[in-house]
Amino acid sequence: MPKMKTKSGAKKRFKLSGTGKVIMAQAGKRHGMIKRTNKQIRDQRGTTVMSERDAFNVRKFYLPNG
């Protein structure tokens, strides 16, 4: 059997923490900042931990090699 390859798009979007949690960028920060409140923009800085069920699927299907 050939090796499973990591999905190229997932490499760019997700990162695994030391404990195996999936780190992702905050959602809703691509465009349209003019209509968001300053509090929303502040709270969406940086990264966040993905929910456990979604993270399970990302690890299984998109980042099989960690």
N, C-alpha and C positions, 0 to 999 in steps of 0.2 A: 504494500500500500504506500502511496506517496504521502509526504508530510502534509499536514494541514497548514495552509498559509493564513496569516493574519490579514484581515481586510484592511486595505490601504486607507480607506476613509476613516475607519475606527482608530487607526494609529494616530491620526491627526486630531481626533476629537476627544479621545478618552485616555486616561492614565490610571494605572493601578497604584494604590497606596501600599505601604509596607505591610499592612494587615489584610490586603486583598480587596479593599473597597474600591469602587470605580469613581474616579474624580472626573467631573465634567464642568464645562463653562456654564455660567448661569444662562437660563433661557430668556429670550425676549430682549436681547441687547444688540441685535443686528442693525436695526433701522427704526425710524419713528420715535427718536428720543424727545422730539419737540412736544409730543403729546403726553409724555409720561411726567409724573411729578418728580421733583428733585429727590424725594425720599425713595421712590422706586429705583431711580438710577443709582443712588448710593447703595441701596440694599443689594443690587445685582452685580456689584463689583466682585472680581475674583472668581473663585470656583466654588463648587458645592459637591456634596456626596450624593450619588445617584441612589434612588430608592432600591431596596434590596431585590425586589422581583425583577425590575428592569436590569439591574446590575447582573443578576444571574444570567439573563439572556445575553447580555453583552459579553460576559466572560466565556460563555459556552459557544456562541456562534461567531463572534467577531474577534475576540482576543484569546484564541485557544491556547496560545503559548505563553500568555501572561505578560 
